[in-house]
Amino acid sequence: MNKTRRESPRPLRAATYNIHSSVGTDGRRDPGRIARVIRSINPDLIGLQEVDSGYWNRQGEETVGLLERETGLTAVTGPTLRRRESHYGNALLTRLPVASVRRFDLSVPGYEPRGAIDVSLEYPGRRVRAVVTHFGLKKAERARQTRELLEILGDDGSDLTILFGDFNEWTHFGPTRRRFNRRLGRPPARPTFPSRFPFLRLDRIWCRPVSALKNLRVEKSPPARKASDHLPLVAEISLEGR
């Protein structure tokens, strides 16, 4: 008796990018420049941090709408700071259809509010989950946020879970990285900050299973070096055999 095999889907291109409120290394705010960097990467999904849609800077066009129009991707927002019609925080841009969204508060009292977006995506014959976050600057914040996010991640039976973020861990072998490595596997890390002369591995992508991650690179083009103080981290992910 022949068993029906699931068709192997094409690889996914995924990225994480702290866009620094669209303020570049020249001090100029230009969301269009961010959009052009994203288009050059051509991701299927990209997690963004420090997305400012009029919260800190009321000049210019609302950022999320501009990024959607300029990239052709659909945005899922995860604001951590709000003022009436303006907001600031995380976002996911994706070309995959969105099945469901959950938003989690990872804030620690006394520090800047933080959060995570947990998005289920439609992909033929597979269950794909994308989680986007931005951890705090202090070690105690990150320790608590790590515990909470690991509980959120759990093991829901997804064929693929991708965790994107700026984890603000400045040491190469810090406790946040070690705990996620134990749970999700140990992917390579690449320096993404500061964008002109990167040497810190603040931005990370984890995949579960880790074997799905086939390549990891940093987008080092001249436009990317100018558009933000972070460089985009780009992953090629294969679902073949999942």
MIVEXMI-983360 format. One record per residue: residue number from 1; x, y, z of N, C-alpha, C, O in turn. Coordinates in Angstrom, 2 decimals. Atoms other than C-alpha are relative to their C-alpha. Layout:
# residues N
   n     nxx     nyy     nzz    caxx    cayy    cazz     cxx     cyy     czz     oxx     oyy     ozz
 NUM       X       Y       Z       X       Y       Z       X       Y       Z       X       Y       Z
...
//
This chain:
# residues 242
   n     nxx     nyy     nzz    caxx    cayy    cazz     cxx     cyy     czz     oxx     oyy     ozz
   1    0.85   -1.19    0.00    0.00    0.00    0.00    0.88    1.24    0.00    1.76    1.39    0.85
   2   -0.81   -1.20    0.11    1.46    3.33   -1.06   -0.50    1.07    0.97   -1.70    1.32    1.08
   3    0.35   -1.10   -0.88    1.56    6.11    1.49    0.14    1.32   -0.74    1.05    1.50   -1.54
   4   -0.06   -1.31    0.64    0.84    9.66    0.38    1.07    0.85    0.66    1.07    1.04    1.88
   5   -1.08   -0.85   -0.53    3.89   11.87    0.78   -0.37    1.46   -0.17   -0.94    1.87   -1.18
   6    0.21   -1.43    0.13    3.66   15.55    1.51    1.04    0.58   -0.95    2.23    0.25   -0.89
   7   -0.91   -0.65    0.95    5.15   17.65   -1.25    0.97    0.90    0.76    0.55    1.64    1.64
   8   -0.99   -0.85   -0.66    8.38   19.34   -0.17   -0.19    1.45   -0.43   -0.12    1.75   -1.63
   9    0.19   -1.39    0.36    7.77   23.08   -0.02    1.32    0.68   -0.31    2.39    0.19    0.03
  10   -1.20   -0.75    0.31   10.19   25.65   -1.31    0.61    0.56    1.28   -0.10    0.73    2.27
  11   -0.62   -0.62   -1.17   12.72   27.12    1.15   -0.59    1.38    0.29   -1.13    2.04   -0.61
  12    0.44   -1.33   -0.42   11.79   30.24    3.10    1.21    0.88    0.25    2.25    0.42    0.71
  13   -1.00   -0.98   -0.39   13.84   33.38    3.42   -0.59    0.84    1.14   -1.63    1.47    0.98
  14    0.48   -0.70   -1.19   13.45   34.91    6.87    1.10    0.94    0.49    2.29    0.67    0.31
  15   -0.99   -0.97   -0.47   15.14   37.93    8.45   -0.50    0.68    1.27   -1.70    0.70    1.54
  16    0.33   -0.85   -1.14   15.24   40.00   11.62    0.77    1.30   -0.14    1.91    1.30   -0.61
  17   -0.57   -1.31    0.31   15.95   43.74   11.58   -0.50    1.02    1.03   -1.70    1.31    1.09
  18    0.32   -1.12   -0.88   16.04   46.41   14.27    0.16    1.28   -0.82    1.28    1.66   -1.19
  19   -0.04   -1.13    0.94   15.12   49.49   12.21    0.24    1.34    0.68    0.29    2.37    0.00
  20   -0.44   -1.20   -0.71   15.95   52.06   14.94   -0.89    1.20   -0.31   -0.41    2.31   -0.57
  21    0.97   -1.06    0.30   12.77   54.10   14.36    0.22    0.62   -1.37   -0.16    1.76   -1.61
  22   -0.30   -0.43    1.38   13.89   54.39   10.70    1.03    1.14   -0.04    1.14    1.83   -1.05
  23   -1.04   -1.02   -0.05   16.71   56.74   11.81    1.33   -0.64   -0.34    1.77   -1.58    0.33
  24   -1.24    0.59    0.47   19.92   56.01    9.95    1.22    0.52    0.71    1.13    1.36    1.61
  25   -1.26   -0.40   -0.60   23.56   56.43   10.85    0.38    1.44   -0.35    1.31    2.00    0.22
  26   -0.20   -1.41    0.34   23.42   59.86    9.21   -0.94    0.91    0.80   -0.96    2.12    0.59
  27    0.91   -0.77   -0.82   20.78   60.95   11.77   -1.31    0.35   -0.67   -2.13    1.07   -0.08
  28    1.21   -0.34    0.74   18.03   61.16    9.15   -1.03   -1.11    0.10   -0.70   -2.28   -0.06
  29    1.09    0.98   -0.06   14.66   59.45    9.58   -0.57   -0.19   -1.40   -1.01    0.77   -2.04
  30    0.45    0.26    1.35   13.66   57.73    6.34   -0.54   -1.43   -0.08    0.20   -2.35   -0.40
  31    0.57    1.35    0.11   11.24   54.76    6.43    0.10   -0.58   -1.41    0.18   -1.80   -1.57
  32   -0.15    0.49    1.36   11.49   54.55    2.64    1.32   -0.70   -0.21    1.40   -1.67   -0.98
  33   -1.32    0.63    0.09   15.15   53.68    3.00   -0.04   -1.40    0.62    0.55   -2.34    0.08
  34    0.17    1.32   -0.62   14.24   50.83    5.36   -0.73   -0.93   -0.96   -0.35   -2.09   -1.12
  35    0.77    0.82    0.95   11.68   49.59    2.82    0.88   -0.49   -1.14    0.75   -1.64   -1.57
  36   -0.87    0.41    1.11   14.32   49.54    0.08    0.97   -1.09    0.44    1.25   -2.00   -0.33
  37   -0.87    1.06   -0.51   16.67   47.47    2.25   -0.76   -1.31    0.09   -0.25   -2.36   -0.29
  38    0.81    1.21   -0.11   13.86   45.01    2.96   -0.28   -0.59   -1.38   -0.21   -1.80   -1.56
  39    0.25    0.50    1.35   13.00   44.77   -0.73    1.23   -0.69   -0.58    1.11   -1.70   -1.27
  40   -1.22    0.61    0.54   16.62   44.00   -1.55    0.25   -1.38    0.60    0.84   -2.24   -0.05
  41   -0.13    1.31   -0.64   16.54   41.09    0.91   -1.01   -0.98   -0.59   -0.74   -2.17   -0.71
  42    1.09    0.80    0.56   13.26   39.84   -0.61   -0.41   -1.14    0.93   -0.39   -2.30    0.53
  43    0.34    1.06   -0.95   12.12   37.96    2.52   -1.43   -0.49   -0.18   -2.29    0.22   -0.69
  44    1.36    0.50   -0.14    9.10   35.73    2.91   -0.61    0.50    1.31   -1.82    0.72    1.40
  45    0.44   -0.60   -1.26    8.90   37.02    6.47    1.20    0.64    0.68    2.32    0.14    0.62
  46   -1.07   -0.74   -0.67   10.90   39.52    8.48   -0.55    0.59    1.29   -1.57    1.28    1.29
  47    0.35   -0.57   -1.28   10.69   40.41   12.16    0.70    1.33    0.18    1.90    1.45   -0.07
  48   -0.54   -1.35   -0.17   11.18   44.09   12.94   -0.11    0.43    1.46   -1.06    0.08    2.15
  49    0.02   -0.63   -1.32   12.04   45.90   16.16    0.16    1.51   -0.15    0.67    2.01   -1.16
  50   -0.06   -1.47   -0.03   11.83   49.59   17.08   -0.71    0.62   -1.20   -0.18    1.49   -1.88
  51    0.84   -0.53    1.07    9.07   50.27   14.59   -0.79    1.17    0.57   -1.69    0.97    1.39
  52    0.63   -1.22   -0.52    7.98   53.87   15.25   -1.01    0.52   -1.01   -0.64    1.04   -2.07
  53    1.06   -0.55    0.84    4.63   54.81   13.74   -0.59    1.22    0.69   -1.73    1.20    1.15
  54    0.44   -1.27   -0.53    4.40   58.36   15.01    0.09    0.15    1.50   -0.37    1.16    2.03
  55   -0.07   -0.12   -1.46    5.15   57.65   18.68    1.10    0.96    0.43    0.85    1.91    1.17
  56   -1.11   -0.88   -0.36    8.59   59.24   19.00    0.13    1.17   -0.97    0.51    2.28   -0.58
  57   -0.20   -1.01    1.02    8.61   61.16   15.75   -1.28    0.16   -0.80   -1.68   -0.75   -1.53
  58    1.29   -0.22    0.66    5.40   62.68   14.40    0.16    0.53   -1.42   -0.84    0.78   -2.10
  59   -0.22   -0.49    1.36    7.00   63.86   11.18   -0.07   -1.17   -0.99    0.32   -2.29   -0.67
  60   -0.02    1.01    1.05    6.44   61.98    7.96   -1.18   -0.94    0.09   -2.09   -0.76    0.90
  61    1.10    0.92    0.16    4.19   59.10    7.05    0.06   -1.12    1.02    1.13   -1.47    1.51
  62    0.10    1.12   -0.92    2.98   56.30    9.31    0.83   -1.17   -0.55    0.65   -1.59   -1.69
  63   -1.03    0.91    0.48    5.75   53.70    9.11   -0.55   -1.33   -0.48   -0.18   -1.79   -1.56
  64    0.46    1.34    0.35    3.87   50.39    9.06   -0.71   -0.01   -1.34   -0.45   -0.88   -2.17
  65    0.70   -0.07    1.29    1.58   51.41    6.21    0.94    0.21   -1.16    0.77   -0.40   -2.22
  66   -0.99   -0.22    1.06    4.51   52.69    4.18    0.77   -1.28   -0.30    0.97   -1.62   -1.47
  67   -0.76    1.23    0.23    6.46   49.45    4.70   -0.85   -1.04   -0.73   -0.34   -1.76   -1.59
  68    0.88    0.93    0.72    3.45   47.39    3.59   -0.08    0.37   -1.48    0.08   -0.49   -2.34
  69    0.15   -0.42    1.40    2.98   49.44    0.43    1.30   -0.18   -0.79    1.28   -0.63   -1.93
  70   -1.27    0.01    0.72    6.67   49.61   -0.48    0.59   -1.39   -0.16    1.39   -1.62   -1.07
  71   -0.57    1.35    0.08    7.45   45.92    0.15   -0.98   -1.02   -0.56   -0.56   -2.08   -1.02
  72    1.00    0.97    0.42    4.17   44.24   -0.81   -0.28   -1.08    1.03   -0.97   -2.05    0.73
  73    0.20    0.97   -1.07    4.22   42.34    2.50   -1.12    0.47    0.93   -1.44    1.65    0.99
  74    1.06   -0.30   -0.96    1.46   42.16    5.11    0.63    0.18    1.38    1.48   -0.61    1.78
  75   -0.56   -0.30   -1.32    2.22   43.67    8.53   -0.90   -0.51    1.12   -2.12   -0.38    1.07
  76    0.64    0.31   -1.28    1.32   42.27   11.93    0.75    0.80    1.05    1.96    0.62    1.20
  77   -0.68   -0.87   -0.95    2.07   44.81   14.64   -0.10   -0.54    1.42   -1.04   -1.25    1.79
  78   -0.02    0.35   -1.42    3.00   44.26   18.27    0.48    1.19    0.80    1.60    1.18    1.31
  79   -0.42   -1.21   -0.70    3.06   47.71   19.88    0.31   -0.27    1.48   -0.38   -1.04    2.14
  80   -0.29    0.03   -1.43    4.69   48.06   23.28   -0.22    1.36    0.65   -0.35    1.46    1.87
  81    0.31   -1.36   -0.46    4.11   51.84   23.58   -1.09    0.56   -0.91   -1.02    0.42   -2.13
  82    1.12   -0.54    0.78    0.90   53.59   22.49   -0.35    1.41    0.45   -0.25    1.76    1.63
  83    0.62   -1.31   -0.25   -0.49   57.13   22.20   -1.11    0.16   -1.03   -0.83    0.37   -2.21
  84    1.13   -0.15    0.91   -3.95   57.34   20.67    0.23   -0.76   -1.30    0.16   -1.99   -1.32
  85   -0.16    0.67    1.30   -3.27   56.64   16.97    1.46   -0.30   -0.35    1.74   -0.76   -1.45
  86   -1.42    0.28    0.27    0.52   56.31   17.26    0.46   -1.16    0.88   -0.10   -1.41    1.95
  87   -0.51    1.13   -0.77    2.53   53.33   18.45    1.45   -0.29   -0.36    1.99    0.22   -1.35
  88   -1.42    0.32    0.14    6.02   51.88   18.79    0.21   -1.42    0.53   -0.38   -1.79    1.55
  89   -0.27    1.34   -0.50    7.32   48.33   19.14    0.46   -0.94   -1.10    1.27   -0.57   -1.95
  90   -0.40    1.05    0.93    7.66   45.12   17.13   -0.99   -0.13   -1.14   -2.11    0.37   -1.08
  91    0.90    0.31    1.12    6.20   43.99   13.81    0.54   -1.21   -0.74    1.74   -1.51   -0.70
  92   -0.37    1.05    0.95    6.21   41.05   11.44   -0.53    0.39   -1.35   -1.71    0.72   -1.48
  93    0.43   -0.15    1.39    6.10   41.57    7.68    0.09   -1.37   -0.66    1.10   -2.06   -0.54
  94    0.02    1.35    0.56    5.10   38.45    5.76   -0.76   -0.05   -1.32   -1.72    0.69   -1.52
  95    0.77    0.27    1.23    4.03   37.25    2.33   -0.86   -1.25    0.18   -1.68   -1.56   -0.69
  96    0.83    1.16   -0.28    2.51   34.11    3.90   -1.31    0.45    0.66   -1.30    1.39    1.45
  97    1.26   -0.36   -0.64   -1.18   34.27    4.88    0.06   -0.22    1.51    0.63   -1.19    2.00
  98    0.01    0.05   -1.47   -1.74   34.93    8.58   -1.23   -0.77    0.47   -2.36   -0.42    0.12
  99    1.11    0.80   -0.53   -3.86   32.31   10.38   -0.47    0.53    1.35   -1.68    0.60    1.59
 100    0.38   -0.51   -1.32   -3.78   33.72   13.92    1.15    0.79    0.60    2.30    0.61    0.21
 101   -0.99   -0.85   -0.64   -1.97   36.24   16.12   -0.25    0.03    1.50   -1.39    0.19    1.94
 102    0.05   -0.23   -1.44   -1.22   36.36   19.82    1.07    1.02    0.37    2.16    1.02   -0.21
 103   -0.96   -1.01   -0.46    0.50   39.25   21.59    0.22   -0.18    1.50   -0.72   -0.33    2.27
 104   -0.35    0.24   -1.40    2.34   38.86   24.88    0.77    1.19    0.57    1.60    1.79   -0.11
 105   -0.69   -1.06   -0.73    3.50   41.43   27.41    1.18   -0.61    0.75    0.99   -1.46    1.62
 106   -1.21    0.47   -0.68    7.09   40.78   28.51    0.62    1.11    0.84    1.81    1.05    1.16
 107   -0.53   -1.16   -0.71    7.45   44.05   30.42    0.40   -0.38    1.43   -0.20   -1.24    2.07
 108   -0.46    0.11   -1.38    9.35   44.24   33.70   -0.22    1.36    0.66    0.25    2.37    0.13
 109    0.28   -1.29   -0.64    8.16   46.96   36.13    1.26    0.83    0.19    2.30    0.32    0.62
 110   -1.13   -0.92   -0.16   10.44   49.99   36.17    0.86    0.15   -1.23    1.78    0.97   -1.25
 111   -0.79   -0.06    1.22   11.79   49.41   32.67   -0.92    0.25   -1.20   -2.15    0.19   -1.08
 112    0.79   -0.22    1.21   10.68   50.15   29.11   -0.87   -1.21   -0.31   -0.39   -2.34   -0.21
 113    0.86    1.13    0.34    7.68   48.02   28.09    0.56   -0.81   -1.16    1.09   -0.25   -2.13
 114   -0.47    0.93    1.04    8.58   44.96   26.01   -1.09   -1.02   -0.28   -1.99   -1.23    0.53
 115    1.03    0.97    0.34    6.55   42.33   24.23    0.47   -0.96   -1.07    1.60   -0.90   -1.53
 116   -0.26    0.97    1.06    6.38   39.50   21.71   -1.27   -0.20   -0.81   -2.38   -0.17   -0.28
 117    1.10    0.37    0.90    4.19   38.72   18.69    0.19   -1.48   -0.35    1.29   -1.91   -0.70
 118   -0.02    1.43    0.31    3.31   35.05   18.12   -1.01   -0.23   -1.13   -2.22   -0.12   -0.92
 119    0.83    0.04    1.20    1.97   34.48   14.59    0.02   -1.40   -0.62    1.09   -1.95   -0.89
 120    0.12    1.24    0.75    0.68   31.27   13.00   -0.24    0.35   -1.47   -1.10    1.17   -1.78
 121    0.04   -0.32    1.42    1.16   31.30    9.23   -0.48   -1.20   -0.81   -0.21   -2.35   -0.46
 122    0.49    1.06    0.88   -0.52   29.33    6.47    1.07   -0.34   -1.03    1.58    0.53   -1.75
 123   -1.00    0.47    0.95    1.88   27.25    4.44   -0.42   -1.39   -0.42   -0.71   -2.22    0.44
 124    0.60    1.25    0.47    0.83   24.29    2.26    0.55   -1.23    0.72    1.73   -1.56    0.61
 125   -0.36    1.27   -0.63    0.86   21.12    4.33    0.89    0.11    1.21    1.36   -0.91    1.71
 126   -0.91   -0.18   -1.13    2.92   22.64    7.17   -0.61    0.97    1.00   -1.42    1.83    0.66
 127    0.36   -0.95   -1.04    2.38   24.41   10.47    1.23    0.85    0.31    2.23    0.35    0.82
 128   -1.13   -0.92   -0.17    4.66   27.47   10.63   -0.38    1.05    1.03   -1.46    1.63    0.99
 129    0.21   -0.96   -1.08    4.99   29.72   13.66    1.16    0.98    0.03    2.32    0.57   -0.02
 130   -1.03   -1.04   -0.05    6.87   33.04   13.81   -0.21    0.83    1.27   -1.31    1.28    1.56
 131    0.05   -0.77   -1.24    7.69   34.84   17.07    1.03    1.11   -0.09    2.20    0.86   -0.39
 132   -0.87   -1.18    0.10    9.15   38.37   17.13    0.06    0.69    1.36   -0.97    0.88    2.00
 133   -0.13   -0.64   -1.30   10.55   40.07   20.23    1.19    0.96    0.02    2.01    0.99   -0.90
 134   -1.11   -0.93   -0.25   12.91   42.72   21.59    0.20    0.06    1.50   -0.64    0.60    2.22
 135   -0.24    0.08   -1.44   14.45   42.13   25.02    0.57    1.29    0.56    0.99    2.18   -0.19
 136   -0.46   -1.19   -0.71   15.46   44.71   27.61    1.51    0.14    0.05    2.25   -0.75   -0.36
 137   -1.42   -0.32   -0.04   18.83   46.31   28.22    0.71   -0.57    1.22    1.93   -0.75    1.20
 138   -0.59    0.46   -1.25   19.39   44.99   31.75   -0.03   -1.52    0.12   -0.95   -2.17   -0.37
 139   -0.11    1.44   -0.14   20.49   41.48   32.65   -1.20   -0.60    0.72   -1.70   -1.65    0.32
 140    1.15    0.52   -0.75   17.67   41.03   35.18   -1.27   -0.01   -0.86   -2.07   -0.94   -0.78
 141    1.14   -0.01    0.93   15.09   42.06   32.55    0.06   -1.21   -0.93   -0.93   -1.93   -1.09
 142   -0.14    1.07    0.99   16.43   39.59   30.03   -0.20   -1.38    0.61   -0.75   -2.27   -0.02
 143    0.18    1.29   -0.67   16.50   36.75   32.55   -1.49   -0.31    0.15   -1.93   -1.43   -0.12
 144    1.44    0.22   -0.16   12.80   37.21   33.30   -0.69   -0.18   -1.36   -1.54   -1.05   -1.51
 145    0.61    0.10    1.33   11.88   37.73   29.65    0.33   -1.34   -0.65   -0.50   -1.91   -1.36
 146   -0.38    1.31    0.52   13.79   34.57   28.71   -0.90   -1.08    0.58   -1.41   -1.92   -0.16
 147    0.87    1.01   -0.63   11.84   32.48   31.23   -1.41    0.06   -0.57   -2.00   -0.97   -0.91
 148    1.38   -0.14    0.47    8.51   33.89   30.08   -0.16   -0.41   -1.46   -1.14   -1.06   -1.82
 149    0.11    0.34    1.42    9.21   33.51   26.38    0.18   -1.50   -0.23   -0.48   -2.07   -1.10
 150   -0.16    1.44    0.14   10.41   29.93   26.77   -1.30   -0.72    0.37   -1.64   -1.73   -0.23
 151    1.30    0.59   -0.34    7.10   29.14   28.47   -0.99    0.20   -1.15   -1.76   -0.71   -1.47
 152    0.90   -0.28    1.12    5.22   30.80   25.60    0.30   -0.93   -1.18   -0.61   -1.44   -1.83
 153   -0.38    0.81    1.15    7.18   28.85   23.00   -0.47   -1.44    0.16   -1.00   -2.03   -0.78
 154    0.46    1.36   -0.25    6.45   25.48   24.60    0.38   -0.92   -1.15    1.43   -0.76   -1.77
 155   -0.16    0.89    1.15    6.12   22.70   22.03   -1.40   -0.33   -0.51   -2.04   -1.27   -0.05
 156    1.39    0.12    0.46    2.87   23.06   20.09   -0.15   -0.92   -1.20   -1.23   -1.01   -1.79
 157    0.08    0.92    1.12    3.71   20.53   17.39    0.15    0.64   -1.36   -0.10   -0.01   -2.38
 158   -0.22   -0.65    1.29    4.48   23.09   14.68    1.12   -0.69   -0.77    2.08   -1.18   -0.17
 159   -1.08    0.54    0.83    6.54   21.82   11.77    1.23    0.90    0.05    2.37    0.43   -0.06
 160   -1.09   -0.97   -0.05    8.62   24.98   12.04   -0.37    1.14    0.92   -1.45    1.72    0.79
 161    0.12   -1.20   -0.83    9.02   27.65   14.72    1.23    0.85   -0.25    2.36    0.36   -0.17
 162   -1.10   -0.93    0.21   11.14   30.72   13.96   -0.10    1.10    1.05   -1.15    1.74    1.19
 163   -0.07   -1.06   -1.00   12.18   33.10   16.74    0.94    1.08   -0.50    2.12    0.83   -0.74
 164   -0.77   -1.16    0.47   13.35   36.54   15.61    0.16    0.99    1.15   -0.76    1.14    1.96
 165   -0.04   -1.06   -0.99   14.68   39.27   17.82    1.33    0.69    0.16    2.38    0.21   -0.27
 166   -1.16   -0.68   -0.55   17.08   41.80   19.18   -0.01   -0.35    1.48   -0.86    0.12    2.24
 167    0.00    0.52   -1.37   18.02   40.10   22.44    0.91    0.80    0.94    1.00    0.49    2.12
 168   -0.78   -0.93   -0.82   20.37   42.84   23.66    0.99   -0.69    0.93    1.30   -0.18    2.00
 169   -1.02    0.69   -0.78   22.88   40.31   24.96    1.35    0.29   -0.64    1.62   -0.14   -1.76
 170   -1.23   -0.53    0.57   26.29   41.84   24.48    1.16   -1.00    0.05    2.15   -0.83   -0.66
 171   -1.06    0.98   -0.08   28.39   38.82   25.44   -0.32   -1.19   -0.90   -1.49   -1.52   -1.12
 172    0.17    1.08    0.99   28.92   35.93   23.04   -0.63   -1.25    0.61   -1.36   -1.98   -0.06
 173    0.50    1.21   -0.65   28.08   33.21   25.59   -0.85    0.35    1.22   -0.72   -0.27    2.27
 174    0.85   -0.44   -1.10   25.51   35.00   27.77   -1.10   -0.99    0.34   -1.36   -1.91   -0.43
 175    1.02    0.96   -0.46   22.75   33.22   29.74   -1.23   -0.07   -0.88   -1.83   -1.14   -1.01
 176    1.16    0.03    0.88   19.95   34.24   27.37    0.27   -0.92   -1.19   -0.56   -1.78   -1.52
 177   -0.34    0.83    1.15   21.69   32.66   24.41    0.09   -1.47    0.39   -0.38   -2.34   -0.33
 178   -0.16    1.40   -0.42   22.56   29.51   26.38   -1.36   -0.67    0.22   -1.55   -1.82   -0.17
 179    1.30    0.62   -0.30   18.96   28.95   27.51   -0.80   -0.25   -1.28   -1.46   -1.29   -1.39
 180    0.69    0.24    1.26   17.50   29.37   24.03    0.69   -1.10   -0.81    0.02   -1.88   -1.48
 181   -0.71    1.08    0.69   20.21   27.13   22.60   -0.41   -1.36    0.54   -0.59   -2.31   -0.22
 182    0.38    1.29   -0.59   19.28   24.38   25.05   -1.39   -0.42   -0.46   -1.64   -1.61   -0.68
 183    1.37    0.34    0.37   15.61   24.58   24.06   -0.17   -0.16   -1.52   -0.87   -1.06   -1.97
 184    0.29   -0.07    1.43   15.80   25.36   20.34    1.13   -0.50   -0.89    0.99   -0.56   -2.11
 185   -1.17    0.37    0.80   19.22   24.13   19.26    0.95    1.18   -0.11    0.59    2.31    0.23
 186   -1.06   -1.01    0.02   22.42   26.05   18.65    0.30    0.46   -1.42    1.13   -0.15   -2.10
 187   -0.30   -0.52    1.34   22.35   28.09   15.44    1.25    0.88    0.05    1.67    1.29    1.13
 188   -1.10   -0.96    0.01   25.29   30.22   14.35   -0.49    1.40    0.34   -1.68    1.69    0.24
 189    0.31   -1.40   -0.28   25.42   33.87   15.38    0.91    0.87   -0.85    2.04    0.49   -1.16
 190   -0.76   -0.90    0.85   26.59   36.81   13.29   -0.06    1.42    0.58   -1.09    1.82    1.12
 191    0.01   -1.37   -0.52   27.60   40.36   14.29   -0.84    0.93   -0.90   -0.68    0.94   -2.12
 192    0.92   -0.89    0.74   24.96   42.95   13.29    0.03    1.44    0.52   -0.61    2.31   -0.06
 193    0.03   -1.33   -0.62   25.69   45.98   15.51    1.39    0.38    0.45    2.15   -0.46    0.93
 194    0.70   -1.05    0.75   26.74   48.72   15.04    0.18   -0.20   -1.50    1.12   -0.86   -1.94
 195    0.08    0.35    1.42   25.94   48.72   11.35    1.23    0.39   -0.80    1.56   -0.28   -1.78
 196   -1.18   -0.42    0.78   29.02   50.58   10.16    1.17   -0.95    0.21    1.89   -1.27   -0.73
 197   -1.10    0.91   -0.32   31.49   48.28   11.94   -0.53   -1.06    0.97   -0.22   -1.00    2.16
 198    0.69    0.92   -0.90   29.50   45.34   13.34    0.95   -0.97    0.70    1.81   -1.59    0.07
 199   -0.75    1.00   -0.76   31.04   43.24   16.11   -0.83   -0.62    1.12   -0.37   -1.55    1.77
 200    0.85    0.56   -1.04   28.13   42.55   18.51   -1.14   -0.81   -0.62   -1.74   -0.41   -1.61
 201    1.02    0.94    0.51   25.69   39.66   18.00   -1.31    0.20    0.76   -1.78   -0.70    1.46
 202    1.22   -0.31   -0.73   22.57   41.35   19.36   -1.23   -0.63   -0.64   -2.17   -1.00    0.06
 203    1.17    0.48    0.74   20.17   40.13   16.67    0.17   -1.49   -0.30    1.23   -1.94   -0.73
 204   -0.10    1.45    0.12   19.36   36.43   16.50   -1.22   -0.59   -0.72   -2.31   -0.02   -0.70
 205    1.08    0.81    0.55   17.28   33.89   14.61    0.21   -1.43    0.48    1.26   -2.03    0.23
 206    0.02    1.41   -0.36   16.47   30.51   16.14   -1.08   -0.71   -0.80   -2.14   -0.14   -1.06
 207    1.00    0.84    0.66   14.64   27.72   14.30   -0.17   -1.28    0.79    0.79   -1.84    1.31
 208    0.26    1.33   -0.53   12.99   24.65   15.69   -0.76   -0.77   -1.07   -1.90   -0.42   -1.38
 209   -1.28    0.61   -0.33   14.12   22.23   14.37    1.18    0.82   -0.53    1.07    1.49   -1.56
 210   -1.16   -0.79    0.39   17.58   23.78   14.15    0.55   -0.46   -1.35    1.19    0.32   -2.06
 211   -0.49    0.52    1.28   18.37   21.54   11.15   -0.65    0.68   -1.19   -0.15    0.57   -2.31
 212    0.67   -0.70    1.10   15.92   23.62    9.08    0.78    1.23   -0.45    0.59    1.71   -1.57
 213   -0.79   -1.20    0.34   18.35   26.56    9.16    1.19   -0.41   -0.87    2.11   -1.07   -0.40
 214   -1.01    0.43    0.96   20.51   26.12    6.08    1.10    1.04   -0.24    2.21    0.70   -0.63
 215   -1.00   -1.04    0.22   22.29   29.46    5.85   -0.38    1.23    0.81   -1.56    1.53    0.97
 216    0.24   -1.21   -0.78   22.67   32.60    7.94    1.04    1.04   -0.40    2.24    0.78   -0.35
 217   -0.92   -1.03    0.45   24.16   35.84    6.69   -0.47    1.37    0.48   -1.62    1.54    0.89
 218    0.32   -1.38   -0.35   24.25   39.55    7.45   -0.05    0.81   -1.29    0.85    0.71   -2.13
 219    0.12   -0.91    1.16   23.05   42.07    4.84    0.89    1.22    0.25    0.58    2.07    1.08
 220   -1.01   -1.02   -0.24   26.07   44.38    4.60    0.10    1.03   -1.11    1.12    1.71   -1.24
 221   -0.05   -0.95    1.11   25.18   46.49    1.58    0.16    1.43    0.51   -0.22    1.71    1.65
 222   -0.11   -1.40   -0.43   25.99   50.22    1.72   -1.33    0.61    0.44   -1.35    1.32    1.45
 223    1.28   -0.54   -0.51   22.25   51.13    1.96   -0.36   -0.54    1.39   -0.86    0.21    2.22
 224    0.31    0.57   -1.30   21.83   48.74    4.90    0.88    0.59    1.09    0.42    0.79    2.22
 225   -0.90   -0.59   -0.99   24.86   50.21    6.67   -0.44    1.41    0.41   -0.10    1.89    1.49
 226    0.42   -1.38   -0.28   23.23   53.65    6.48   -1.42    0.09    0.56   -1.72    1.02    1.31
 227    1.42   -0.14   -0.30   19.51   52.93    7.00   -0.33   -0.12    1.48   -1.31    0.48    1.93
 228    0.25    0.22   -1.42   19.72   51.83   10.67    1.33   -0.23    0.69    2.36   -0.40    0.04
 229   -1.23    0.31   -0.72   22.26   51.28   13.43    0.22   -1.50    0.15    1.27   -1.93    0.63
 230   -0.14    1.46    0.07   21.64   47.51   13.10   -0.01   -0.42   -1.47   -0.58    0.27   -2.32
 231    0.09    0.62    1.32   22.17   45.33   10.02   -1.03   -1.13    0.05   -1.20   -1.75    1.10
 232    0.92    1.13    0.04   19.54   42.79    8.93    0.75   -1.33    0.04    1.81   -1.49   -0.57
 233   -0.51    1.37   -0.05   20.23   39.14    9.76   -0.96   -0.86   -0.82   -2.17   -0.85   -0.58
 234    0.83    0.68    1.00   18.97   36.85    6.97    0.27   -1.50    0.04    1.42   -1.93    0.03
 235   -0.11    1.46   -0.08   18.28   33.10    7.14   -0.70   -0.65   -1.19   -1.74   -0.19   -1.64
 236    0.66    0.87    0.99   17.51   30.50    4.48   -0.44   -1.25    0.76    0.36   -1.91    1.41
 237    0.59    1.06   -0.80   15.20   27.88    5.94   -0.68   -1.01   -0.91   -1.47   -0.64   -1.78
 238    0.57    1.06    0.82   14.26   24.54    4.41   -0.98   -0.83    0.82   -0.68   -1.26    1.93
 239    1.01    0.87   -0.63   11.09   22.62    5.29   -0.02   -1.38   -0.64   -0.92   -2.17   -0.36
 240   -0.02    1.28    0.68   12.06   19.66    3.13    0.08   -1.13    1.02    0.95   -1.13    1.89
 241    0.00    1.14   -0.91   11.25   16.43    4.93   -0.72    0.22    1.30   -0.81   -0.70    2.12
 242    0.70   -0.27   -1.26    9.30   18.15    7.72   -1.43   -0.50   -0.08   -2.18   -0.36    0.88
//
